[in-house]
Amino acid sequence: MDQSLLVELSSSAPIHKHADADGQFRRKASHFRDFISSSPDSKFPPEKDRYALYLNYGCPWAHRTNLVRSLKGLESLIQLITCDFELTKEGWLFTGRDGSDEKDPLYGFTKMQDLYKKADPEYEGKFTVPALWDKKTETIVNNESSEIIRMFYSEFDSLLPEHLREDQKPGGGFYPKELQKEIDAMNDWVYNTVNNGVYKTGFAATQDAYEANLYPLFESLDRLEKHLGESGHHPYLFGEYITEADIRLYTTLIRFDVAYYNIFMCNLKMIRHDYPRLSRWLRNLYWDGGKTLNGHVFKDTVYFWTYKIGYMRAKGRSEPDRKLVVPKGPVPDIQPLDDEKVTNGHLTAVMG
């Protein structure tokens, strides 16, 4: 279900053909769906240095996995390998630019599609990120972000210090048993209308397709704003502690004002100006206002400039970097945590 930007890879197809013939953007299902598990008979047991996470810094689906990898303290257990965030005719590449690896450090590949072909020479799907790779069997375990993050929550806990294990966390961890039905229900409509809704809006190829996805997107943002005002639904979506619902929404909303609003034409409202509760929630996560996290990883895994360039490229802008005109606003990329510094979404003083 959840994947990164999709690209037509035939030599005759446009580089950035995202919509179907009727103008609608439809995300294809992920292909590799195995699971790392601590079960005794697991094909993919948790082991230090056995797995590598492939991603780029622009993709919100990959961002989820990078965020949870850091929240869980898995950096020393799972290798991170990054490709360039600019979409090309050949998919995602290793270029050495913007923090990406010059080549795949495991095999020397220059394209993500080479890794997919190594896993399955007959594979004919999309060459997407994130992809969780098993070095021992030399295959992709999983390329579905929603499943990768759930593996990361608990399957490596036996290799982690006690304070990072799910059963030691107040509130029951990122996917607590007593909230699973509510989290799953929210995930469903948020995915369809918000996480994927910005893509269905931004990649629409007809006016009807654009409006058919634009209005449900903002109806859902209105619904989330109302949700955060209800008892037991703040400061985070399900109360005092961060859950999977916060993680999945965060990687979309941190991109909203800086990229989706202008580049994807999701421009009926802005988070900072029109959604005070969502704005506070977003700033609280980014600036670690709750002081409940493993460092400042919500902030440290964000790359605002990358989002602007990456989405402009995804929309088909092909100028060389030196000639590409990139939107400067909004300023700042995200506002300060303190409410007294913000009036109706605007800074009341110049930040130092």
Buried (B, 14 or more C-beta within 10 A) or exposed (E): BBBBBBBBBEEEEEBBBBBEEEBBBEBEEBBBEBBBBEEEEEEBBBBEEBBBBBBBBBBBBBBBBBBBBBBBBBEEBBBBBBBBBBBBBBBBBBBEEBEBBEBBEBEEBBBBBBBBBBBEEEBEBBBBBBBBBBEEEEBBBBBBBBBBBBBBBBBBBEBBEEEBBBEEBEBBBBBBEEBEEBBEEBBEBBBBBBBBBBBBBBBBBEEEBBEBBBBBBBBBBBBBBEBBEEEEBBBBBBBEBBBBBBBBBBBBBBBBBBBBBBBBBBEEBBBBBBBBBBBBBBBBBBBBBEEBBEEEBBBEBBBBEBBBBBBBBBBEBEEEEEEEEEEEEBEEBBBBBEEEEBEEBEBEEEEE
